[in-house]
Amino acid sequence: MRAIVLVGGEGTRLRPLTLCVPKAVVPVVNRPMMFLILNWLKSHGVSEVVLSACYKPDILRKVIGRTYRGMKIDYIYEESPLGTGGAVKRAEKYINGTTVVMNGDILTDLDLSKMLKFHRQKKSRVSIALTQASNPSSYGVVETGRDGSVLRFLEKPSPEEVAGKVLNINAGVYIIEPGTLDLMKDGKVYSIERDIFPKFIGDGFYGFVSRNIYWMDLGTAAKYVKACRDILEGAYKVKGLEAAGKNVKFGGGSRAVRPSCIGSGTVVGGNSRIGELSVLGKNCVIGKNCVVERAILWDNVTIGDNCVISDCVLAGGVKVGASSSVTGETVLGEGSVLAPYSRLRA
Ligand code: GTP
């Protein structure tokens, strides 16, 4: 089976982390987010993936490549963003059988195989995965009938509209049949949720509801951090997750508290503590007498001596001068440099 994964967005809400890399390449426990999505797709029998790219496609292609664990990876590009609907239309030539379409910033363990069975049983033209969220008003809410048919879409409804109702949100995973997009025009900007799906209502469009699954869209820094912590705590399983990679070195009196994850080649100076829920990328250098906790450091980050780094995200190559403190949900973009004795709190 084939999947089309939408990865063309600029990831504006995740800036500055997405200023230098597309969201699909943002590291989650030291591997590109896309690898986690590809693992999940593979575990449900997907063998070919088309990445629908637009923002920073060269980086995407370089990092993800042409194959992944035996899956074939193709790319399709837009010169300017066509929106989630226009992008699927552009990839239409790849939809020559039942095809999975999904947003490329979702981490989930939803049972795609079961959804496929549901899709076939219902003889759906389009099936949409639905799940529950504690705050549905920040998502696209979908109302379904007793037989699962989709009745209504509410894009980011107000809290009043959703108060007291059990509502399902769009989980960003769809299964579609060939010919479904015939009425759409090539090269036009469309939103799949706003412009396309409402037109399918009453015409073989079903919602597949999953409860008690893991589901997170990694659209903001807070959700990105939450997803990393969930993985460390085992709420979302990632195979081959290691507490420490190759050649990690600890100076005398330094230690790491689990759950945490340290990339290969990272060096931690004496008397420093890598606290729980921290992720350190490859080849980071942490000085002496530092505390790093609940922080996410990408590759090649350098922290001087006597620093406190907590609850923050530091992108690749960030340099923090000695005796600094970076705390309170601070997010620093790639290559940021802080002078010694800096104090940063978001
Ligand atoms: P924000 O700018 O923060 O909203 O992020 P985004 O646009 O990257 O993500 P959004 O949640 O809006 O989009 C959901 C998924 O669709 C993401 O995986 C995006 O990469 C992808 N996407 C959004 N717009 C486009 C587009 O115009 N073309 C393509 N190919 N993919 C898109």
Boltz pocket constraint, residues with backbone or C-beta under 6 A from the ligand:
constraints:
  - pocket:
      binder: B
      contacts: [[A, 6], [A, 7], [A, 8], [A, 9], [A, 10], [A, 11], [A, 12], [A, 13], [A, 14], [A, 23], [A, 52], [A, 53], [A, 54], [A, 78], [A, 80], [A, 81], [A, 82], [A, 83], [A, 84], [A, 87], [A, 102], [A, 103], [A, 104], [A, 105], [A, 219]]
      max_distance: 6.0
